[in-house]
Amino acid sequence: MSDITITIIDREGNAHRVEAPTDMNMNLMEVVRMHELAPEGTIGICGGMAMCASCQCYVLSHEHVLPEKSYEEEDMLDQAFFVENNSRLGCQINMTAELEGLEVKLAPQST
């Protein structure tokens, strides 16, 4: 098993250093769910299809190179609330060894 350590700041402002597997094809939204860092039914509502923005997060670490946003991700963020320059959809960030030390903050709930 190959894990990385990342920091996720939940919607209450609490920082959680968690292990994220890189060998299971998981994305950030799934890691948040796995560690129960957001109430059930408030993150990943669309199942990770970039169709709801419930997994929007702010990437706080600047040293990580993330994949370019897809058209679907850009389109969803254009319609989302609380969007910042560093907003990404967690379902579009796959866990890889290069993301060791990643730090993100969950965006506020839109409803």
C-alpha positions as CSV (number, residue, x, y, z in Angstrom):
1,M,0.0,0.0,0.0
2,S,1.3,3.4,-0.9
3,D,-0.1,6.3,1.1
4,I,0.6,10.1,1.2
5,T,-0.2,12.5,4.0
6,I,-2.4,15.5,3.2
7,T,-4.1,18.1,5.2
8,I,-7.8,18.8,4.8
9,I,-9.4,21.7,6.6
10,D,-13.0,20.9,7.2
11,R,-15.9,23.4,6.9
12,E,-15.6,24.3,10.6
13,G,-12.0,25.3,10.2
14,N,-10.4,22.2,11.8
15,A,-7.3,20.8,10.2
16,H,-6.9,17.1,9.7
17,R,-3.7,15.4,8.6
18,V,-4.9,12.2,6.9
19,E,-3.4,9.3,5.0
20,A,-4.6,9.0,1.4
21,P,-3.9,5.9,-0.6
22,T,-2.3,6.4,-4.0
23,D,-2.8,2.8,-5.2
24,M,-6.6,2.7,-5.2
25,N,-7.4,5.3,-7.9
26,M,-9.1,7.5,-5.3
27,N,-9.8,11.2,-5.6
28,L,-9.8,13.9,-3.0
29,M,-13.6,13.8,-2.6
30,E,-13.4,10.1,-1.8
31,V,-10.7,10.7,0.8
32,V,-12.8,13.3,2.5
33,R,-15.7,10.8,2.6
34,M,-13.4,8.0,3.8
35,H,-12.2,10.0,6.7
36,E,-15.8,11.4,7.4
37,L,-14.6,15.1,7.2
38,A,-18.0,16.3,5.9
39,P,-21.5,15.3,7.0
40,E,-23.0,12.5,5.1
41,G,-24.9,13.7,2.0
42,T,-23.0,17.1,1.8
43,I,-20.1,16.2,-0.4
44,G,-19.9,14.2,-3.6
45,I,-23.6,14.3,-4.2
46,C,-23.2,13.5,-7.9
47,G,-20.9,10.7,-7.1
48,G,-17.8,12.4,-8.5
49,M,-19.0,13.2,-12.0
50,A,-18.1,17.0,-11.8
51,M,-21.8,17.8,-11.9
52,C,-22.6,19.3,-8.5
53,A,-19.7,21.2,-7.0
54,S,-20.5,19.9,-3.5
55,C,-16.8,18.8,-3.3
56,Q,-15.4,22.2,-4.1
57,C,-12.2,23.0,-2.2
58,Y,-9.5,25.6,-2.1
59,V,-6.0,24.4,-2.8
60,L,-3.8,26.1,-0.2
61,S,-0.4,24.6,-1.0
62,H,1.2,26.2,-4.0
63,E,4.0,23.8,-4.7
64,H,1.8,21.0,-6.1
65,V,1.1,20.8,-9.8
66,L,-2.4,19.7,-10.4
67,P,-3.9,18.6,-13.7
68,E,-5.5,21.3,-15.8
69,K,-9.2,21.8,-15.2
70,S,-11.4,20.0,-17.6
71,Y,-14.2,21.8,-19.5
72,E,-16.7,20.1,-17.1
73,E,-14.9,21.2,-14.0
74,E,-14.6,24.8,-15.3
75,D,-18.3,24.8,-16.2
76,M,-19.3,23.5,-12.8
77,L,-17.1,26.1,-11.0
78,D,-18.7,28.9,-13.1
79,Q,-22.1,27.9,-11.6
80,A,-20.9,27.3,-8.0
81,F,-21.0,29.5,-4.9
82,F,-18.0,30.7,-3.0
83,V,-15.6,30.2,-5.9
84,E,-12.0,31.5,-5.5
85,N,-9.0,31.6,-7.8
86,N,-7.7,28.4,-6.1
87,S,-11.1,26.5,-6.3
88,R,-11.0,23.0,-7.6
89,L,-13.5,20.1,-7.5
90,G,-12.2,17.4,-5.2
91,C,-13.6,14.7,-7.4
92,Q,-11.2,15.8,-10.1
93,I,-8.0,15.6,-8.0
94,N,-6.7,12.0,-8.1
95,M,-4.4,11.0,-5.3
96,T,-0.8,10.5,-6.6
97,A,2.5,10.4,-4.9
98,E,3.3,13.9,-6.2
99,L,0.6,15.3,-3.9
100,E,2.4,14.4,-0.7
101,G,1.8,17.3,1.7
102,L,-1.1,18.8,-0.2
103,E,-3.2,21.2,1.8
104,V,-6.8,22.0,0.9
105,K,-9.8,23.6,2.6
106,L,-13.4,22.5,2.0
107,A,-15.5,25.3,0.5
108,P,-18.6,26.2,2.5
109,Q,-21.8,24.4,1.7
110,S,-23.9,26.2,-1.0
111,T,-27.2,25.4,0.6
